[in-house]
Amino acid sequence: MKRLIAFAALAACTAFAADDPFADFAELEADAAKAAAKPETGVFGKLGENLSGKAVVQYTAFFNDRRPQTGSDNKNHFWDTSLDLETWTGGTDWRIDISGWLQDGNQNSTFSGVSPDDGNLLRDTDSLDHRYLTLNELYLTLNFNSWDLTVGKKIFKNGLAAIYSPADKLRPVAGYDPLNVRDLGIWQIRGDIYRDQTTWTLAVLPVYQPDKAPHTSSRWVNAPAGAPPASDYPDIALKNVGLFGRAKTVKNGWDLFASIYTGPGRQYVMKRINVAPLVLERHVPSVINPAIGYSTTRGRWEIHGEAAYTDAYRNDDQDYFSCVQGTTLTIDGDRVSNLGLEQILATFEVAWEWVTGDQTAANYVTTSDSARAGQSDLITRLQFKVDEDLSFEYSNHIILQKWGYANRFGVSWKCMNNLTWRAGVEFFGGKAGGGPAAGLNNLGANYGGWKLNNRFITSLEYKF
């Protein structure tokens, strides 16, 4: 076969060589020899060679003025810019990944400094400051025959659900805009062991990283601007180390997983430090969090579900089950071509929760109830793909128990090879409620309070 390929190449060369039929072939051999002799790109050279990223410019216009409050940001027009970068280097059995971003905008009191900050190289504990420069991931992966070892700061995901995952409780986010959040990396020592169709994961998570919420001056916070309560975040100490284990497998067309975590939880509660004057402090309970989930495909239907249990073993929060059941329907071919579409993806999820134990520890005045998503939710996402460049989307989130709803209509158009334009409108309604303690993790608690936050958003994204 190799001789046949060589003969074909030779014949093609001689067809275009008027004087010397072997001249071009000899030149090709010389070029191949030079390429073989060229030294391989070094470790540091690969960082530049593998660099990729995206630059985004975004404009937001709110349709209504917000209710004036002391210290509030009352603008209706906002701009944001960001530059996301990622790269890697490595060899045959090792790899180092690096990612981060630069960002800026005209929101009041939102951007400052770099991350890590505050004299702590391992985490950023300022939950309201969003950094101009963030080093989000930096980790080493060692590849062995049947397992991998990861050491460093990396985004940590769990679960199989398409939109809302009750099992995904170890992924902090940063969201000065709570509907457009970024995943934050966490420090970890993680082993992934591969056995046939099963992957076993064991991880040690030594550093607690809090979420980053909108500043108190933001129109996303339904309270007068001011200093939030002090936060008693878990120290970097042996007693606060998180431990995680998971088994993921594929069996007869079913993706399955079971996981368990013990360590600091994701939501916080309010603890009374002093009675007169009243002093409250944010406290992060320690939890045990087992979870299971599945996903399978039957024809045009993908079906998935998850269940997780959260036990605050010092009784400083409620104990509760969280569940989700959902499906994604794919419609393509002749079924949609008459509509001028290439594909429709329709995703529906139902999430619910029930409390199994009350908060009974002394001096705690609120539970995490107002900061928990998925308590009684209906979630819909419809994607209409015209072609590879143009698509439309509609999404809807309804909170039944606390009655809040959000609607989004959007369009995405790839107008050039690396340039994408996006635009959308968002509308909110429901019961007014929420405050600084509720908004990032449980958006439904604030949908009613965001009636004046209906808005138009447009952006340009350039990938390289």
PLY file of the C-alpha trace (Angstrom):
ply
format ascii 1.0
element vertex 464
property float x
property float y
property float z
element edge 463
property int vertex1
property int vertex2
end_header
0.00 0.00 0.00
2.81 2.42 0.86
4.46 1.69 -2.49
1.18 2.40 -4.28
0.86 5.78 -2.51
4.45 6.67 -3.40
3.87 5.69 -7.04
0.72 7.86 -7.18
2.61 10.84 -5.78
5.39 10.30 -8.31
2.91 10.15 -11.19
1.27 13.39 -10.08
4.62 15.14 -9.92
5.75 14.00 -13.37
2.52 15.26 -14.91
3.54 18.86 -14.07
7.33 18.61 -14.56
8.26 19.57 -18.12
12.05 19.29 -17.92
12.91 16.94 -15.07
10.15 14.50 -14.08
11.89 13.76 -10.75
12.68 17.37 -9.76
9.53 18.03 -7.70
9.68 14.60 -6.07
13.26 15.22 -4.97
12.22 18.60 -3.56
9.45 16.95 -1.55
11.95 14.46 -0.13
14.24 17.31 0.88
11.41 19.18 2.62
10.45 16.02 4.50
14.02 15.54 5.65
14.18 19.13 6.90
10.91 18.70 8.82
12.20 15.52 10.43
15.40 17.27 11.45
13.55 20.27 12.95
13.66 20.13 16.76
10.38 19.56 18.60
8.76 22.62 20.17
9.98 23.05 23.75
7.86 23.04 26.89
7.57 26.84 27.01
7.15 27.10 23.25
4.06 24.89 23.46
2.38 27.44 25.75
2.36 29.89 22.86
1.68 27.25 20.23
-1.42 25.96 22.05
-2.78 29.34 23.14
-6.47 29.90 22.36
-9.16 32.19 23.65
-12.02 34.54 22.99
-12.65 38.28 23.27
-16.17 39.48 24.10
-17.73 42.94 24.07
-21.25 43.12 25.55
-23.84 45.89 25.87
-26.91 45.72 28.15
-29.89 48.07 28.20
-32.52 47.84 30.97
-36.00 48.95 29.93
-36.97 50.48 33.30
-35.36 52.66 35.95
-34.69 50.85 39.20
-36.16 52.02 42.49
-33.61 54.48 43.93
-31.88 53.19 47.05
-29.01 54.52 49.13
-25.72 53.85 47.37
-27.36 51.99 44.49
-26.11 51.86 40.89
-28.97 53.49 39.00
-27.64 53.27 35.44
-29.73 51.61 32.73
-26.92 51.08 30.21
-23.93 48.85 30.88
-20.96 47.55 28.94
-18.65 44.64 29.64
-15.44 43.47 27.99
-13.56 40.26 28.63
-10.63 38.31 27.25
-10.51 34.58 28.08
-7.26 32.70 27.51
-6.23 29.08 27.87
-3.18 27.05 26.93
-1.29 23.89 27.78
2.08 22.25 27.54
3.31 18.75 28.21
4.88 15.53 27.06
3.82 11.96 26.38
2.66 11.24 29.93
2.16 14.65 31.52
0.37 17.93 30.83
0.00 21.36 32.44
-3.18 23.39 31.75
-3.59 27.11 32.42
-6.67 29.29 31.96
-7.97 32.64 33.12
-9.47 35.92 31.99
-9.32 39.68 32.03
-12.56 41.65 32.41
-13.87 45.14 32.97
-17.17 47.02 32.89
-18.91 50.19 34.05
-20.79 48.62 36.99
-20.22 50.52 40.25
-17.89 49.03 42.88
-17.61 45.73 41.00
-14.11 45.31 39.54
-10.84 45.60 41.41
-7.39 44.06 41.68
-6.30 40.61 40.56
-7.09 37.12 41.80
-5.72 35.58 43.99
-5.81 38.68 46.20
-5.97 39.79 49.82
-2.56 38.26 50.56
-3.87 34.71 50.00
-2.44 32.84 47.02
-4.84 29.90 47.36
-8.27 31.54 47.25
-10.19 34.79 46.86
-12.50 35.29 49.83
-13.91 38.66 48.80
-17.33 37.54 47.61
-18.27 40.91 46.05
-15.11 42.04 44.23
-14.72 40.67 40.70
-11.11 40.88 39.60
-9.74 42.57 36.50
-7.40 39.60 36.11
-8.19 36.08 37.29
-5.96 33.00 37.10
-8.75 30.45 37.23
-7.07 27.11 36.46
-3.52 25.85 36.86
-3.11 22.11 37.13
-0.78 19.23 36.32
-2.08 15.92 34.96
0.10 12.79 35.08
-0.98 9.92 32.83
-0.25 6.35 33.91
-1.26 3.07 32.29
-4.75 2.84 33.77
-5.17 6.01 35.80
-4.56 9.78 35.85
-3.41 12.02 38.68
-4.46 15.70 38.69
-2.91 18.23 41.08
-3.76 21.92 41.09
-6.62 24.35 40.60
-9.33 23.13 38.20
-13.08 23.44 37.64
-14.77 20.51 39.42
-18.02 19.25 37.88
-20.36 16.45 38.86
-23.66 15.15 37.50
-25.31 14.33 34.16
-28.38 16.61 34.00
-28.65 18.99 31.04
-29.52 22.24 32.87
-29.99 21.91 36.66
-27.91 19.35 38.54
-28.54 18.72 42.28
-25.33 16.64 42.34
-23.17 19.52 41.10
-22.48 21.14 44.46
-18.70 21.58 44.34
-18.44 24.18 41.58
-18.30 27.78 42.86
-19.32 30.50 40.42
-18.63 34.21 39.92
-21.60 36.29 38.81
-21.78 40.06 39.02
-24.51 39.37 36.46
-26.30 36.40 38.10
-27.67 35.16 34.76
-24.22 35.06 33.17
-21.90 33.35 35.65
-18.41 31.91 35.33
-17.21 28.63 36.84
-14.37 29.00 39.35
-11.59 26.46 39.73
-10.87 24.85 43.10
-7.67 23.29 44.42
-7.63 19.51 44.32
-5.61 16.33 44.35
-7.59 13.95 42.18
-7.13 10.43 40.87
-9.19 8.92 38.02
-8.88 5.14 37.73
-10.13 3.42 34.54
-11.45 -0.14 34.67
-13.27 -1.39 31.56
-16.38 0.83 31.23
-16.05 2.33 34.73
-14.14 5.38 35.95
-13.44 5.64 39.68
-12.64 9.12 40.98
-11.14 10.00 44.36
-10.41 13.63 45.23
-9.09 15.68 48.14
-10.32 19.30 48.13
-8.23 21.24 50.67
-9.37 24.85 50.04
-12.91 26.24 50.27
-13.66 28.86 47.58
-16.84 30.93 48.11
-19.11 32.08 45.31
-18.82 35.64 44.03
-22.13 37.51 44.02
-23.29 40.88 42.64
-22.14 43.90 44.62
-24.70 45.29 47.08
-25.01 48.41 44.89
-26.12 46.27 41.92
-29.71 46.38 40.65
-29.70 42.58 41.02
-29.67 43.00 44.82
-33.00 44.03 46.34
-31.64 45.84 49.37
-29.93 49.16 50.16
-26.22 49.14 49.34
-23.88 48.61 52.24
-21.46 46.23 53.82
-22.79 42.64 53.93
-22.59 40.58 57.12
-19.16 39.22 58.00
-18.40 35.78 56.61
-17.02 32.87 58.61
-15.60 30.95 55.66
-13.93 27.61 56.48
-10.24 28.06 57.22
-7.58 26.27 55.25
-7.15 23.52 57.82
-7.30 19.74 58.01
-10.76 19.83 59.64
-12.15 21.64 56.59
-10.70 19.41 53.87
-13.34 18.06 51.50
-13.31 14.43 50.37
-15.03 13.22 47.20
-15.57 9.82 45.60
-17.44 8.78 42.47
-18.04 5.84 40.17
-19.18 6.48 36.57
-20.01 3.68 34.18
-21.81 2.80 30.95
-24.04 -0.27 30.93
-26.38 -1.37 28.14
-26.73 2.17 26.82
-27.15 3.78 30.24
-24.69 6.35 31.66
-24.73 5.94 35.45
-22.94 7.55 38.37
-22.91 7.48 42.15
-20.92 9.96 44.23
-20.39 11.02 47.82
-18.85 14.16 49.30
-18.09 15.26 52.83
-16.78 18.69 53.77
-17.90 22.35 53.68
-21.18 22.85 51.82
-21.95 25.35 49.06
-24.76 27.40 50.69
-24.41 29.43 53.87
-26.70 30.16 56.81
-26.87 33.14 59.20
-25.51 32.76 62.71
-26.20 35.18 65.58
-22.92 36.34 67.11
-24.33 39.00 69.43
-27.86 39.86 70.63
-27.63 43.55 71.56
-26.65 45.03 69.25
-27.63 42.29 66.84
-24.62 40.95 64.92
-25.03 38.26 62.28
-22.39 36.24 60.49
-22.45 34.05 57.41
-21.60 30.47 58.29
-20.90 27.55 55.94
-22.21 24.23 57.36
-20.28 21.00 56.91
-22.29 18.38 55.03
-22.40 14.81 53.80
-23.72 14.76 50.24
-24.40 11.43 48.44
-25.81 11.60 44.89
-26.83 9.29 42.04
-27.84 9.90 38.44
-28.45 8.43 35.01
-28.77 9.37 31.34
-29.89 7.26 28.38
-31.09 7.73 24.81
-34.11 6.08 23.25
-34.47 7.07 19.61
-34.90 10.83 19.45
-35.33 11.11 23.24
-32.53 11.60 25.75
-33.74 11.00 29.34
-31.86 11.92 32.52
-32.36 12.17 36.23
-30.47 12.87 39.46
-31.07 12.69 43.20
-28.89 14.09 45.98
-29.18 14.19 49.75
-27.63 16.91 51.91
-27.11 16.21 55.61
-25.78 19.04 57.80
-24.34 16.78 60.43
-23.96 19.52 63.09
-27.66 20.45 62.66
-26.72 24.02 61.64
-28.88 23.75 58.53
-31.79 21.73 57.21
-31.36 18.22 55.80
-33.04 17.69 52.42
-33.38 15.62 49.25
-32.98 17.34 45.85
-34.14 15.67 42.63
-34.45 16.44 38.93
-36.00 14.54 36.05
-35.64 15.71 32.46
-35.55 14.89 28.78
-34.18 16.31 25.53
-36.02 15.70 22.26
-34.09 16.00 18.98
-36.13 16.79 15.87
-34.31 16.98 12.53
-34.45 15.90 8.90
-37.73 16.12 7.00
-39.64 16.82 10.21
-38.24 20.38 10.36
-36.83 21.09 6.88
-40.23 22.41 5.74
-39.89 25.05 8.47
-36.53 26.16 7.11
-34.73 24.53 10.03
-31.97 21.97 10.32
-32.69 20.86 13.87
-34.81 21.52 16.97
-33.59 20.59 20.45
-36.25 20.75 23.18
-35.14 20.22 26.80
-37.60 19.98 29.71
-36.71 19.48 33.38
-38.72 19.22 36.61
-36.87 19.75 39.90
-38.19 19.32 43.42
-37.00 19.09 47.02
-38.26 17.87 50.35
-36.86 18.66 53.79
-36.15 15.73 56.10
-34.59 17.50 59.09
-34.82 20.92 60.73
-32.06 23.29 61.81
-31.78 22.76 65.58
-28.32 24.10 66.49
-28.32 27.12 68.81
-27.85 30.72 67.62
-28.73 30.11 63.96
-31.43 32.46 62.69
-31.83 31.44 59.01
-31.40 28.26 57.00
-30.11 27.95 53.43
-33.69 27.66 52.18
-33.59 31.02 50.39
-30.32 30.10 48.65
-31.27 26.68 47.30
-32.22 26.10 43.69
-34.47 23.30 42.47
-37.11 23.35 45.21
-40.12 23.30 42.85
-38.91 24.26 39.40
-40.05 23.83 35.80
-37.29 24.49 33.26
-37.65 24.66 29.47
-35.07 25.32 26.76
-35.90 25.30 23.03
-33.12 25.62 20.43
-33.94 26.20 16.75
-30.98 25.61 14.45
-31.32 27.11 10.98
-27.83 26.05 9.88
-24.30 25.90 11.26
-24.18 29.70 11.53
-27.66 30.80 12.66
-29.78 29.62 15.60
-32.56 30.88 17.88
-33.33 29.98 21.49
-36.15 30.32 24.00
-35.74 29.43 27.67
-38.14 29.61 30.60
-37.65 29.03 34.33
-40.66 28.86 36.68
-40.46 28.60 40.48
-43.77 27.19 41.70
-43.33 27.28 45.48
-42.06 30.88 45.71
-43.64 31.91 42.41
-41.10 33.53 40.19
-40.46 33.24 36.47
-37.92 34.26 33.86
-38.14 34.20 30.06
-35.36 34.64 27.53
-35.49 34.95 23.72
-32.14 34.85 21.95
-30.40 34.64 18.58
-26.85 33.62 17.66
-25.28 34.31 14.27
-21.78 33.30 13.21
-21.21 36.18 10.82
-17.55 35.30 10.09
-15.31 32.30 10.68
-14.32 33.36 14.21
-16.85 36.12 14.91
-20.27 35.48 16.50
-23.01 38.03 17.21
-25.56 37.28 19.92
-28.61 39.18 21.12
-31.46 38.49 23.51
-34.24 39.92 25.65
-35.07 38.78 29.19
-38.26 39.28 31.23
-38.89 38.56 34.92
-41.92 38.41 37.21
-43.46 36.84 40.30
-43.56 37.57 44.01
-41.13 40.20 45.23
-38.56 38.78 47.61
-34.97 37.92 48.22
-32.07 40.12 49.20
-28.30 39.97 49.48
-28.51 36.42 50.85
-30.65 35.14 47.98
-29.99 35.73 44.36
-26.94 33.94 43.03
-27.82 30.35 43.89
-31.63 30.58 43.88
-32.60 32.95 41.12
-36.29 32.24 41.61
-36.24 33.93 45.01
-35.46 37.18 43.23
-37.41 36.94 39.97
-40.30 38.93 41.43
-37.89 41.56 42.71
-36.38 41.80 39.24
-39.52 43.05 37.49
-37.66 46.29 36.73
-34.68 44.36 35.33
-36.23 43.38 32.01
-33.45 43.99 29.51
-31.89 43.72 26.06
-28.41 42.22 25.68
-26.14 42.05 22.65
-22.53 40.93 22.27
-19.75 40.22 19.78
-17.44 37.26 20.43
-14.18 36.68 18.56
-12.48 33.29 18.98
-8.84 32.59 18.18
0 1
1 2
2 3
3 4
4 5
5 6
6 7
7 8
8 9
9 10
10 11
11 12
12 13
13 14
14 15
15 16
16 17
17 18
18 19
19 20
20 21
21 22
22 23
23 24
24 25
25 26
26 27
27 28
28 29
29 30
30 31
31 32
32 33
33 34
34 35
35 36
36 37
37 38
38 39
39 40
40 41
41 42
42 43
43 44
44 45
45 46
46 47
47 48
48 49
49 50
50 51
51 52
52 53
53 54
54 55
55 56
56 57
57 58
58 59
59 60
60 61
61 62
62 63
63 64
64 65
65 66
66 67
67 68
68 69
69 70
70 71
71 72
72 73
73 74
74 75
75 76
76 77
77 78
78 79
79 80
80 81
81 82
82 83
83 84
84 85
85 86
86 87
87 88
88 89
89 90
90 91
91 92
92 93
93 94
94 95
95 96
96 97
97 98
98 99
99 100
100 101
101 102
102 103
103 104
104 105
105 106
106 107
107 108
108 109
109 110
110 111
111 112
112 113
113 114
114 115
115 116
116 117
117 118
118 119
119 120
120 121
121 122
122 123
123 124
124 125
125 126
126 127
127 128
128 129
129 130
130 131
131 132
132 133
133 134
134 135
135 136
136 137
137 138
138 139
139 140
140 141
141 142
142 143
143 144
144 145
145 146
146 147
147 148
148 149
149 150
150 151
151 152
152 153
153 154
154 155
155 156
156 157
157 158
158 159
159 160
160 161
161 162
162 163
163 164
164 165
165 166
166 167
167 168
168 169
169 170
170 171
171 172
172 173
173 174
174 175
175 176
176 177
177 178
178 179
179 180
180 181
181 182
182 183
183 184
184 185
185 186
186 187
187 188
188 189
189 190
190 191
191 192
192 193
193 194
194 195
195 196
196 197
197 198
198 199
199 200
200 201
201 202
202 203
203 204
204 205
205 206
206 207
207 208
208 209
209 210
210 211
211 212
212 213
213 214
214 215
215 216
216 217
217 218
218 219
219 220
220 221
221 222
222 223
223 224
224 225
225 226
226 227
227 228
228 229
229 230
230 231
231 232
232 233
233 234
234 235
235 236
236 237
237 238
238 239
239 240
240 241
241 242
242 243
243 244
244 245
245 246
246 247
247 248
248 249
249 250
250 251
251 252
252 253
253 254
254 255
255 256
256 257
257 258
258 259
259 260
260 261
261 262
262 263
263 264
264 265
265 266
266 267
267 268
268 269
269 270
270 271
271 272
272 273
273 274
274 275
275 276
276 277
277 278
278 279
279 280
280 281
281 282
282 283
283 284
284 285
285 286
286 287
287 288
288 289
289 290
290 291
291 292
292 293
293 294
294 295
295 296
296 297
297 298
298 299
299 300
300 301
301 302
302 303
303 304
304 305
305 306
306 307
307 308
308 309
309 310
310 311
311 312
312 313
313 314
314 315
315 316
316 317
317 318
318 319
319 320
320 321
321 322
322 323
323 324
324 325
325 326
326 327
327 328
328 329
329 330
330 331
331 332
332 333
333 334
334 335
335 336
336 337
337 338
338 339
339 340
340 341
341 342
342 343
343 344
344 345
345 346
346 347
347 348
348 349
349 350
350 351
351 352
352 353
353 354
354 355
355 356
356 357
357 358
358 359
359 360
360 361
361 362
362 363
363 364
364 365
365 366
366 367
367 368
368 369
369 370
370 371
371 372
372 373
373 374
374 375
375 376
376 377
377 378
378 379
379 380
380 381
381 382
382 383
383 384
384 385
385 386
386 387
387 388
388 389
389 390
390 391
391 392
392 393
393 394
394 395
395 396
396 397
397 398
398 399
399 400
400 401
401 402
402 403
403 404
404 405
405 406
406 407
407 408
408 409
409 410
410 411
411 412
412 413
413 414
414 415
415 416
416 417
417 418
418 419
419 420
420 421
421 422
422 423
423 424
424 425
425 426
426 427
427 428
428 429
429 430
430 431
431 432
432 433
433 434
434 435
435 436
436 437
437 438
438 439
439 440
440 441
441 442
442 443
443 444
444 445
445 446
446 447
447 448
448 449
449 450
450 451
451 452
452 453
453 454
454 455
455 456
456 457
457 458
458 459
459 460
460 461
461 462
462 463
